Amino acid sequence: MRTTTLKLVTVIAESILEDRLVREMHHLGAKGYTIAQARGEGTRGMPTIDMGGQNVRIEMLVSDEVAERIMAHLAEHYFTDYAVIVYAVDAQVLRSEKYL
């Protein structure tokens, strides 16, 4: 089996942003995504449930270029006003053509 290295981009954000983020991620080049509810405690020491609701975790397998676009977009448009975290790691992927 041959694998390809792609970026696994993970976005953790307020659930109210879910639909908007999915539209924007598609526009920025993501072909698909996986969404799950997320709970946790951040740097402010407050569990997310205390902030009025759950968070969502959106994961996408994308090229390096798309990962950079997504991360730059989130930093520019969300970091100031919303509780959003984004990170990317290398992932060894089979059937990578589905994601490019």
C-alpha positions in Angstrom: 0.0 0.0 0.0 1.3 3.4 -0.9 0.5 6.4 1.3 0.6 10.1 0.7 1.4 12.7 3.3 -1.5 15.2 3.7 -2.3 17.7 6.4 -4.9 16.8 9.0 -6.4 20.2 9.9 -8.4 20.3 13.1 -10.6 23.3 14.0 -12.2 23.5 17.4 -14.8 26.3 17.5 -18.0 27.5 19.0 -20.9 25.3 17.7 -22.7 28.4 16.5 -20.0 28.8 13.8 -20.4 25.2 12.4 -22.4 26.0 9.2 -20.4 29.1 8.4 -17.0 27.3 8.9 -18.0 24.4 6.7 -19.0 26.7 3.9 -15.7 28.6 4.2 -13.6 25.5 4.4 -15.1 24.2 1.2 -14.5 27.5 -0.5 -10.9 27.4 0.7 -10.4 24.0 -0.9 -11.4 21.3 1.5 -13.2 18.4 -0.2 -14.8 17.0 2.9 -14.8 17.0 6.7 -15.7 15.2 9.8 -17.5 16.9 12.6 -17.9 15.9 16.3 -19.0 17.6 19.4 -16.1 18.7 21.6 -15.8 19.5 25.3 -12.8 20.6 27.3 -11.1 23.3 29.3 -9.0 26.1 27.8 -6.5 28.6 29.0 -9.1 30.5 30.8 -9.7 27.6 33.1 -13.4 27.4 32.2 -15.1 24.2 30.9 -16.7 24.9 27.5 -20.1 24.0 28.8 -19.9 27.1 31.1 -19.6 29.3 28.1 -23.1 28.6 26.9 -22.7 25.4 24.8 -20.6 22.8 23.3 -17.9 23.2 20.8 -17.5 21.4 17.5 -14.3 19.7 16.2 -14.0 19.9 12.4 -11.3 17.7 10.8 -10.2 17.8 7.2 -7.5 16.1 5.2 -6.0 18.6 2.7 -2.9 19.6 0.8 -0.3 21.8 2.4 -1.5 24.8 0.4 -5.1 24.3 1.5 -4.0 23.9 5.1 -2.1 27.2 5.0 -5.1 29.0 3.4 -7.5 27.6 6.1 -5.2 28.5 9.0 -4.5 32.0 7.7 -8.3 32.6 7.1 -9.2 31.5 10.6 -6.5 33.6 12.2 -7.6 36.7 10.2 -11.4 36.3 10.6 -12.0 34.5 13.9 -9.2 34.7 16.5 -10.1 38.2 17.7 -13.8 37.6 18.3 -14.4 33.9 18.7 -13.1 30.9 20.7 -11.4 29.1 17.8 -8.4 26.9 17.8 -6.8 25.4 14.7 -3.8 23.1 14.2 -2.4 20.9 11.5 -0.3 17.7 11.6 1.1 15.4 8.9 -1.0 12.3 8.2 -0.2 9.3 6.1 -3.2 8.7 3.9 -4.4 5.9 1.6 -6.6 6.9 -1.3 -5.4 10.5 -1.0 -7.0 11.3 -4.4 -10.3 11.6 -2.5 -9.0 14.6 -0.6 -7.1 16.6 -3.3 
